[in-house]
Amino acid sequence: MVHHSFISIIGVIQSPRNIRALPGWLTAVFTELSAHFSDFEFVLINNHCLQSDIDAALQPLPEELRKNIFLLNLSAPVNRDNAILAGLDRANGDYTIIFEFDFSDQPQLITQLWEKSQKGYDVVYLRARERQLSFASKQLYALFYTIMRRYSGLQLDPLAHHSRLISRRALNSLLRLRENSHYLKAIYALVGYNTSFLEVEVPLQPEPGASLGAQFRNSLVAVTSFTTFLRTVLLWIFLGSVIVAGVTIYNAVKVRLTNIDIFGDHHETLSGWAFLVVLISIFFAITCLNLYIMSIYLSNIYTELKNRPPYIIESVKRY
């Protein structure tokens, strides 16, 4: 059965491994789309790979497939979310499907995503059963998503793949949220609309080439952009400082009047130099922590004020 819907398929090419998988991915997806949909297009984003390698991979493919391809060449490498955003900006379909190369052997998922959307859902994503990481990394991810869900009010699924279907009206709303610090999973949740998922066996894997430091910085950006977590931390630091100051004042008065501190130790009234040094050090550390946290917010504000584009398209190529 052929469905009369225009489907845009988005694929991000950001490594030689993706280029090698590209012909098989395109062939499998093209076969599925041809059998079930009347109109479709491929929007490929070249995230700073060699175009000559991509051209060589696409050249052997049949003309009827290549004529549906738009290749967006980014002028500089960006993170995967911003590369996907470039494709979302260019997509023309009634439904746009971000389809990762990991699912090249399951092209039927495209039709299943569309069929699920016909039950009243504007966003349908693929959900993994597990995240393929070390135990320590899994705990860090769990902490990150706990903070995001608790302090942002957004319904984030920690096992959601990037692959998903988005209806035209949901995509139009998403594209109006022009934030420079894009974390698309939070943007999807912020836009809302009826959302569902299909569960798949393919596990979630870390971003290719992403270092722990880069992931930590991206997490900080997401936490400061979409949650009030650090503001809450500042509040607890302030309350802790008040408690420490109260105990310190009480202890100082007690020693002054009785020469005995709150721990029951005897002290001369003139003693306390070491205590003052420790106290000043603690408050200095707290002050530095506050300044660091505020610098994160100021950095985000500065980034927004500069209004730099999240990506730049160098050229567009039709095949």
Secondary structure, DSSP 8 states (H G I E B T S, - for coil): --EEEEEEEEEEE-SHHHHHHHHHHHHHHHHHHHHHEEEEEEEEEE-S--HHHHHHHHTTS-HHHHTTEEEEEESS---HHHHHHHHHHH--SSEEEE--GGGTT-THHHHHHHHHHTTT-SEEEEEES-B-S-HHHHHHHHHHHHHHHHHH-----TTEEEEEEEEHHHHHHHHT---SS--HHHHHHHH---EEEEEESS-B---TT--HHHHHHHHHHHHHHH--HHHHHHHHHHHHHHHHHHHHHHHHHHHHHHSB-TTS-B--TT--HHHHHHHHHHHHHHHHHHHHHHHHHHHHHHHHHHT--S--EEEEEE-
